[in-house]
Amino acid sequence: MNESGPGSNFQNFNPDFGDYKKRTGITSDAGGLLEGLWSMERDRNIAKLERDYPGIGVEFDKLIELLPDAEDPGKIEFPFASAVLRKNKDGKMEVLARSMNMVKHNNDSTQHAEVVVLQEAQRAIGDRHLDNCIILTTAQPCEMCAGAMRNCGIGTVVYGISQEEMKGKHVKFGDEFKPIRTVPKGVDTDATLIDAGIEVIAGYKHDEVLAKLTRFVGTFKAYYEDPDA
């Protein structure tokens, strides 16, 4: 488990540029220089993550591909996907489990993608402790999934889009969009993970996840009316 302090245990690869300006103390960016520096810093952080975890980008792309396409009515599960990986002896990332949500398939409201892959990974290695593993997930974990991650001692959590974006506050989703998988007010799932010494990396491949979900949201209204999503 990552034992560094909470401040160093969180990274956001899709930070708000306004917040970045406040952090630097620079309010004017007429020539776009500051935005360029912000972008370079983000790219450096992403490059480091992908060096530390070889193949993580390819695996995350596979998760995005698993998300339902709006034009494919045969996809009946909720649009979330997750995977658990660990480094093998050669230093390469080994996929222990990969899954979409299985809520409808198993008629079980606890079968979020993250819970499914944590269970499969534990079975794969014969150990309930996953402190040397990393979990990838297309969206910020809900409180149930965050609790499961704490309980198995996952080492690192990497996700794409935030809970706030799934509420439609920062994204122009279709009129049929219903808030899904949202956490109660005042609950910060990132904080609950960090408090347990788990490294949290937010906003990885953010734009790619968002592009896929934006095409999907509003197409299948029923997906967004089920509280078990």
N, C-alpha and C positions, 0 to 999 in steps of 0.2 A: 504494500500500500504506500502511496506517496505520502511522505511525512513532512513535507515542507509546509510553511505557514499558509493560512487561508488566502492572503493577498497574492501569493505567487501561484496559487492553485487554480486560478481562473484566467482564461484568455478568451477574448471575443474577436473572431476573425471578420466580423461584419459590424465594427463599431460605428456609432453615429458620428458623422463628421462634425456636427455641432458640438458634441461632447469633446471630441478631439481638439477643437479650437479652444474650448474652455481650459482644457488641460495644458495646452501650450501657452495660454494667455494672449494669443494673437486673435484679434477679432476681424481683421480685414485680410482678404486673400484675393485681391483684384486680379493678379496674374495667374492664379491657380497653383502657385508654388506649394502652398501648404497642403492643398488637396493631393498634390503629387507626392509629397512626403508621407502623407497619411496612407496613400495607396501602396507606396514602396514598403512601409513598415508592415502593412498587412501581408504583402507578398513575401517578405522575408520570414514572417512568422509561419506562414503556410509552408514555405519551402523547408523550414526547420522541422515542422511536424512530419512532413513527408519523408525527410531524411531519417528521422527517428523511428518512423514506422513505415518501412518500405512496402509499397503496394497498397497503402491505405486509400489513395485516390481512386485506384481501379476498383477496389471493393466498394467504396462509397458510391461510385457510379453505378455499380450493379444494384445497389439498394434503390437508387433513384429510378432505374429501369423497372424495378419490381412494382413501383407505384402505379396504380391503374391509370390507363389512358381514357380520356373522356369518350373517345369513339369506340371503346371496347366494353359493351354492356355485359359481357360475360364475367367481368371482374366484380365480385360481390363483396369483397372485404374492404374494410376501412383503409384509407391511404396512408399507412405507416409501415416502415420497414426497418429492420435492425440486424446487426451481426456482432458476434464476439470473435475476437482474434487474439493470438499471442505469438510472440517471436519463437521460432524454432531454433535449433542448434546452429543453423547457418545464418541466423540473424534476419531471416525473412519472416514475413507475417503469415501465420497459418490460420485459416478460417475454421473455427470450431463449430460455428452454427450461423445460419442465416435464415431469416423468416420475415414474412409480412404479418400483420395482425391475423389472428386465428379466432377472433371473437365469434363471428357468424359460423365459421366452419365447425368449431367445436361447441357452439351454443354455450359459451362460457365467457362471461364479461371480464374475467381476469386475464384472458389470453391476449394481452397486448403483445406486440412484436418483441418488445424488450424482455418481458417475462418469459416468453417462449424460448428465446435464444439463450437466456441465462440458464434455464432448466436444461436445455440441450447441451450447452457447453459443460455444465457440471457433470452430466452423464458421460460426455465424451472423454473427459480427463479423469473421471472417477473421484472427484474432489469437489466439495461444496464451496471451497475457497477459490476465488478467481482474482486474487490480488496481483497476479502477474499478467492479467488480461486487459484488453481494451474493448469497450463496447461502442459501436457506431450506431447512430439512430438518426433518422431523417428529421425528427422534431424533438424539441425539449421534452424530457420525460415528465410524465404526470407524477403525482405524489406516490401512487402505488408503485410505479416502476422505480422511482428514486429510492423508495424503501427497500425494494428487492435488491437494488444495486448496493445499497449500504450493507444489507444482511449478508451478501456473498462477498463483500470486500473487493469489489471490482477496482482495478487500479486507475483507469482513466475512462472518462465519458466524453465522447465527441458527438455533437449534434448539429443539425442544419438550421432550422428555423425555430423561433421562440414561441412560447405560449401566447404572448401578446399578439403576434402576427396571426396566429390561428384564430384569435378573437376578431380579426378583421380590423383592428385599430390602425394598423399602419399599411394595410394592403387593400386595394380596391377589388374585393371579391364580388362575386355575383350576388344579386338580390336574394337568391335562395339560400345563401350561406347561413348556417346556424352555428353558433359557438360550439366547438367540440373539444373534448379532452382538456378542458380548461381546469385549472387548479383553483381552490378557494381563495378568496381575497386574503392578502397578507401572507400567503404561503409561497416561499421562494424555494423551489426544488433544487436550484443550483446551490443555494446556501446549505441545504440539508446534506448535500453530497460533499461539499467542501469541508463542512464541519466534521465529517468522518474521515478527512484526509484524502479524499478522492479528487484527482485532477479533473477539472471540467473545461472543455474546449468548445466554445459556442460559435455558431456562424460558419462552420466549415461547409464549403460548396453551397452556401446560402442561396445564391442567385439561381443555381441550377435546380435546387429543390423547389424553390418558390415558383419558378417557371412551370415546372411539372404540375404542381398543385393548383396554380392559377388557371391552367387549362382545364383542370378537373373540377374545381369547386363550382357549385351551382348547376352542374349537369345532372347529378343524381341526388335529388333533394333528400331522399330517404337516408342517405349516408349521414346527413348532418342533423337528423332529428333523433338519433339514438344516443342516449347518455352513456352507453357502454362503449362508445367508440374509443 
